[in-house]
Structures are given as C-alpha cells and as structure tokens.
Amino acid sequence: MSMRQVDRQFWNGKRVFVTGHMGFKGAWLVSLLSHLGAKTFGFGKDEREKLLYRELRLAGHTRRVGDINDLGAVKAALAESGAEVLFHLAAQPIVLTSYDDPLATFETNVLGTVRVLEAARKSANLKAIVVITSDKVYQNDGASRAFREGDPLGGADPYSASKAAAEIVAHSMARSFFPPPNPIRIATARAGNVIGGGDWADFRLLPDAARAIGAGQPLVCRNPASTRPWQHVLDPLSGYMMLAEDLAHRKTDIDAWNFGPAQEDVLTVGEVADRFVAAWGGDAKWMTESSQAPVRHEAKLLAIDSSRAQRELGWYPRWRSREAIERTASWYRDHYTGVGGGELVERDIASYLSEAPNH
Ligand SMILES: NC(=O)c1ccc[n+]([C@@H]2O[C@H](COP(=O)([O-])OP(=O)(O)OC[C@H]3O[C@@H](n4cnc5c(N)ncnc54)[C@H](O)[C@@H]3O)[C@@H](O)[C@H]2O)c1
C-alpha cells in the first residue's frame, strides 16, 4: 500500500480512552489525538514530579487518576468516557526495574492487561482496542535477522516476559470473549525504543543525555556498541492510530503488528550519542562508562520487520533516526532554555503531520 497518514476525519471528535496517559508515550499520544480534535480520556497514575504530561494544556481532555489493577475503577472510567477506541499503554516499562520488582512488573503488565480487557468486555461503545507491548516480546535467539509478527515469543528478563505474556493474554481474551458478532476488535502493537522530547525516565539513553548535558556534564554511556532500533515516538503512535482506524472499520482480525524504524536505521548507542551531542551543539560530549557495574542481561541486537504494517496499513516510519535524534536533542535543549513542553510537542506534531504524503 502506498504511504498513508492518520485519517484526520476519523479522529476529529472521536472519544478515545488512553491508559498510562501521564507517561511519556501517553503524553505524546493524547497531544497528537487532541491536535486532531479527538476527545481524550486518560486513565492512569503517576507520582513522578517531572512529567511532560504536567506541562500539557490539552483541548477536549478528561482524566482520572486510577490504578489499572483496580478493576472497578477501570470499568467506571471506561463507562464514563463513552470511548470508541482504547489504547492500553499503562505498564511498568523499564527492564532494569523489572529485576528489582518482578512481582509488580508482572502484576501490572500481565494482570493489568487482563483487567483492562475484562472492563472492555462490558463496554457499550468500544470498537477498537490496541494493546501496546514491545519489540522485546520476541524470543531473542541472537540471530541477526529482524523479527516478524509470527516469530516465537519469549523474554529472558522479567519485563520482556511480562510483555510477551500480555500479548498472549490479549490474543487469548480476544478469541475467548470478543469473537464476532462482538463489535470490538483487539490487536497488539510492538515497537522499539522510542525517543522524543519530554522523556525523563531513568536508564534511557536520551533522557540521560539531556540531564547530563543540560547540567554541563558529559553523557556517560553503558554498552556503546549495543545496537537498537531508534525511532521518534510520533512514528509508532501514528501506527497505533492507523491500526485502530483499521480495527474500527473491521478490516483486520485479532492480530499483532510491528511498528519499527527502517531496517537500515538500527544504530549503536555510540552513534546515537555522537548525533545527540552534535545536534545539541556547544561543548556537549559523551564518554564510555568505565566502572564495573553488575552485569545484568540486556539483549544485544533487536530489530523488527514492519513490512506488514507498510503493506496492509500504509504506515511507514517517517522520521529517520538521524532526524529523530536531532529533533529530540533540540527539544531538550530548547526546554532547558525555558520553552514549555506543550509548545515543543506541538511544534513537532505540526511538522510531523505537515510532512505527510496524503495519497
Ligand atoms: N518508551 C519506550 O521506548 C517503549 C518501548 C517499547 C514499548 N513501550 C511500551 O509503551 C508503553 C508506554 O511506555 P512509556 O515509555 O510511555 O512509559 P511510562 O512509564 O512513561 O508510561 C507508563 C505509564 O503507566 C503508568 N502506570 C504504571 N503502572 C500503572 C498502574 N498499575 N495503573 C495505572 N497506571 C500505571 C505509569 O505511571 C506511567 O504514567 C508501555 O506499555 C511500554 O511497555 C515503551
């Protein structure tokens, strides 16, 4: 299919429920949806002081603070929202944290997903549900090929295992409780490490870079040789939205979708650091960590093949790694000089959508 963009008409006025709306991807998603005229309803909890979400001033946005492990609260919020589309993003998303607290990671990522889908069973308006998992759901056999949707699931660390389990939960519940004539369609969406301004999470490369360089320090990198697919957050988010459009039109059945960067866009951590400091300018610099930190398992190579989303949804990664890194570096740099997060998000969304080839 030729390259498409999100369908503005579909989203204008649409009621959309987003779990984990206060998180990094959630904040960008509600911003993108609001920009297109959707009525967003956020459900989640997040006690972190420094959050992009707290800087947003969104039109048509309602929110409830609540835990996805509280089934009654999810049900009540979903009923109140009258949403037709649900994006499930709330999760414990950090691999290193999953080693410290495997129980809470599995509780939220696996049983939390069960609860969200259980609440959705009783919903009167829903048509489409997209469950956000990760590129880490694949059994990583160290092979250098990119994973396709049908490849075996696995997970050597608790986070990856919890996301693979969330996949199995979503597909099993879809088959067991939402078969036609139930009007709700469910799909899972797998994307890689995303970057973009306003992520302040620990143990992620670009937030670490922004914090260090913003404070006049060099960025210190673990594993500069390890490779990851890097993509701007707006790329997978637009993919999730195009998938929801497709589900709402009942074009696709229960299924899994990859939304990764272009294959040749897989860069090493060192290359990303090089580009980030160059885009920041001034005397920004980076170095390799020299201390002997305890070795924890971190998958070395991860790449996903998104040809299915390209073929069937017309979704393509739009911002190449270099551009995504440069935009992210300028976002953080401008934020450090006092420009508001909401304004910077809006700037990126406007240029992302204006570059859209609409044919
Ligand atoms: N950021 C990435 O690079 C990346 C890569 C692959 C997949 N993902 C997935 O995307 C989703 C969003 O990730 P993110 O990067 O925005 O992380 P995030 O931590 O910023 O966002 C997740 C949000 O969910 C909230 N949350 C956690 N537990 C909750 C609970 N029990 N009840 C209600 N809310 C709860 C968190 O407080 C946070 O606000 C996650 O499902 C994550 O696994 C992220």
PDBQT file of the ligand as one rigid body, heavy atoms in Angstrom, charges set to zero:
ROOT
HETATM    1  N1  LIG A 401       9.350   4.118  25.740  1.00  0.00    +0.000 N 
HETATM    2  C1  LIG A 401       9.781   3.089  25.033  1.00  0.00    +0.000 C 
HETATM    3  O1  LIG A 401      10.876   3.143  24.454  1.00  0.00    +0.000 OA
HETATM    4  C2  LIG A 401       8.924   1.860  24.871  1.00  0.00    +0.000 A 
HETATM    5  C3  LIG A 401       9.379   0.838  24.028  1.00  0.00    +0.000 A 
HETATM    6  C4  LIG A 401       8.571  -0.279  23.846  1.00  0.00    +0.000 A 
HETATM    7  C5  LIG A 401       7.355  -0.367  24.498  1.00  0.00    +0.000 A 
HETATM    8  N2  LIG A 401       6.942   0.627  25.340  1.00  0.00    +0.000 N 
HETATM    9  C6  LIG A 401       5.639   0.473  25.973  1.00  0.00    +0.000 C 
HETATM   10  O2  LIG A 401       4.854   1.651  25.779  1.00  0.00    +0.000 OA
HETATM   11  C7  LIG A 401       4.028   1.883  26.921  1.00  0.00    +0.000 C 
HETATM   12  C8  LIG A 401       4.253   3.273  27.469  1.00  0.00    +0.000 C 
HETATM   13  O3  LIG A 401       5.613   3.374  27.873  1.00  0.00    +0.000 OA
HETATM   14  P1  LIG A 401       6.293   4.737  28.279  1.00  0.00    +0.000 P 
HETATM   15  O4  LIG A 401       7.645   4.711  27.708  1.00  0.00    +0.000 OA
HETATM   16  O5  LIG A 401       5.405   5.865  27.988  1.00  0.00    +0.000 OA
HETATM   17  O6  LIG A 401       6.448   4.516  29.865  1.00  0.00    +0.000 OA
HETATM   18  P2  LIG A 401       5.940   5.415  31.085  1.00  0.00    +0.000 P 
HETATM   19  O7  LIG A 401       6.380   4.755  32.342  1.00  0.00    +0.000 OA
HETATM   20  O8  LIG A 401       6.356   6.816  30.877  1.00  0.00    +0.000 OA
HETATM   21  O9  LIG A 401       4.367   5.299  30.959  1.00  0.00    +0.000 OA
HETATM   22  C9  LIG A 401       3.589   4.305  31.557  1.00  0.00    +0.000 C 
HETATM   23  C10 LIG A 401       2.557   4.986  32.438  1.00  0.00    +0.000 C 
HETATM   24  O10 LIG A 401       1.735   3.994  33.059  1.00  0.00    +0.000 OA
HETATM   25  C11 LIG A 401       1.615   4.338  34.428  1.00  0.00    +0.000 C 
HETATM   26  N3  LIG A 401       1.316   3.152  35.231  1.00  0.00    +0.000 N 
HETATM   27  C12 LIG A 401       2.195   2.193  35.629  1.00  0.00    +0.000 A 
HETATM   28  N4  LIG A 401       1.567   1.284  36.374  1.00  0.00    +0.000 NA
HETATM   29  C13 LIG A 401       0.260   1.667  36.446  1.00  0.00    +0.000 A 
HETATM   30  C14 LIG A 401      -0.881   1.125  37.060  1.00  0.00    +0.000 A 
HETATM   31  N5  LIG A 401      -0.818  -0.002  37.774  1.00  0.00    +0.000 N 
HETATM   32  N6  LIG A 401      -2.047   1.780  36.923  1.00  0.00    +0.000 NA
HETATM   33  C15 LIG A 401      -2.140   2.918  36.210  1.00  0.00    +0.000 A 
HETATM   34  N7  LIG A 401      -1.081   3.490  35.609  1.00  0.00    +0.000 NA
HETATM   35  C16 LIG A 401       0.105   2.867  35.720  1.00  0.00    +0.000 A 
HETATM   36  C17 LIG A 401       2.957   4.924  34.763  1.00  0.00    +0.000 C 
HETATM   37  O11 LIG A 401       2.957   5.622  35.991  1.00  0.00    +0.000 OA
HETATM   38  C18 LIG A 401       3.180   5.808  33.549  1.00  0.00    +0.000 C 
HETATM   39  O12 LIG A 401       2.498   7.030  33.696  1.00  0.00    +0.000 OA
HETATM   40  C19 LIG A 401       4.348   0.785  27.907  1.00  0.00    +0.000 C 
HETATM   41  O13 LIG A 401       3.387  -0.234  27.767  1.00  0.00    +0.000 OA
HETATM   42  C20 LIG A 401       5.713   0.307  27.478  1.00  0.00    +0.000 C 
HETATM   43  O14 LIG A 401       5.956  -1.015  27.871  1.00  0.00    +0.000 OA
HETATM   44  C21 LIG A 401       7.710   1.739  25.540  1.00  0.00    +0.000 A 
ENDROOT
TORSDOF 0
